[in-house]
């Protein structure tokens, strides 16, 4: 539900922010015409587990070792500040903003940097928590994305492990 709506359209170059378990990467790599995927994950231990733990590699289908994938250990916020490459699709697969360290990943500044990395006609998608259990947070993500110059479209699905879960698919405002 997170990846596939954003992959509609050009998806030669994809950026995944977070997603260190390799599951979003697995879904992106299911598109054989995706040429390059950059995954930026803060936690080196998560990357190690996603590459070596038999249970996790079975789930992510070895995506972390695919030759099309470049896996980088870095803080996504800082990484976006330091790089300028454009991407057709940017998947923001971050934990919920439960503390000040993760809150910056849901800020206007962060989404403005995401917008600046979108190629022409590029799309971004953000996991935004539950619109049922945390509606204020869900709609706050949309407002913040809008303030950064993105035009979000909300959607939600029932995820067996989480319940009703929401996302925002967006492109740059024209």
Secondary structure in CASP SS format (residue, H / E / C, confidence):
PFRMAT SS
TARGET T0000
AUTHOR 0000-0000-0000
METHOD secondary structure of the structure
MODEL  1
X C 1.00
X C 1.00
X C 1.00
X C 1.00
X C 1.00
X C 1.00
X C 1.00
X C 1.00
X C 1.00
X C 1.00
X C 1.00
X C 1.00
X E 1.00
X E 1.00
X E 1.00
X E 1.00
X E 1.00
X E 1.00
X C 1.00
X C 1.00
X C 1.00
X C 1.00
X H 1.00
X H 1.00
X H 1.00
X H 1.00
X H 1.00
X H 1.00
X H 1.00
X C 1.00
X C 1.00
X C 1.00
X C 1.00
X C 1.00
X C 1.00
X E 1.00
X E 1.00
X E 1.00
X E 1.00
X E 1.00
X E 1.00
X C 1.00
X C 1.00
X H 1.00
X H 1.00
X H 1.00
X H 1.00
X H 1.00
X H 1.00
X H 1.00
X H 1.00
X H 1.00
X C 1.00
X H 1.00
X H 1.00
X H 1.00
X H 1.00
X H 1.00
X H 1.00
X H 1.00
X C 1.00
X C 1.00
X H 1.00
X H 1.00
X H 1.00
X C 1.00
X C 1.00
X C 1.00
X E 1.00
X E 1.00
X E 1.00
X E 1.00
X E 1.00
X C 1.00
X C 1.00
X H 1.00
X H 1.00
X H 1.00
X H 1.00
X H 1.00
X H 1.00
X H 1.00
X C 1.00
X C 1.00
X C 1.00
X C 1.00
X E 1.00
X E 1.00
X E 1.00
X E 1.00
X E 1.00
X E 1.00
X E 1.00
X C 1.00
X C 1.00
X C 1.00
X C 1.00
X C 1.00
X C 1.00
X H 1.00
X H 1.00
X H 1.00
X H 1.00
X H 1.00
X H 1.00
X H 1.00
X C 1.00
X H 1.00
X H 1.00
X H 1.00
X H 1.00
X H 1.00
X H 1.00
X H 1.00
X H 1.00
X H 1.00
X C 1.00
X E 1.00
X E 1.00
X E 1.00
X E 1.00
X E 1.00
X E 1.00
X E 1.00
X E 1.00
X E 1.00
X E 1.00
X C 1.00
X C 1.00
X C 1.00
X C 1.00
X C 1.00
X C 1.00
X C 1.00
X H 1.00
X H 1.00
X H 1.00
X H 1.00
X H 1.00
X H 1.00
X H 1.00
X H 1.00
X H 1.00
X H 1.00
X H 1.00
X H 1.00
X H 1.00
X C 1.00
X C 1.00
X E 1.00
X E 1.00
X E 1.00
X E 1.00
X E 1.00
X E 1.00
X E 1.00
X E 1.00
X E 1.00
X E 1.00
X C 1.00
X C 1.00
X C 1.00
X E 1.00
X E 1.00
X E 1.00
X E 1.00
X E 1.00
X E 1.00
X E 1.00
X E 1.00
X E 1.00
X E 1.00
X C 1.00
X C 1.00
END
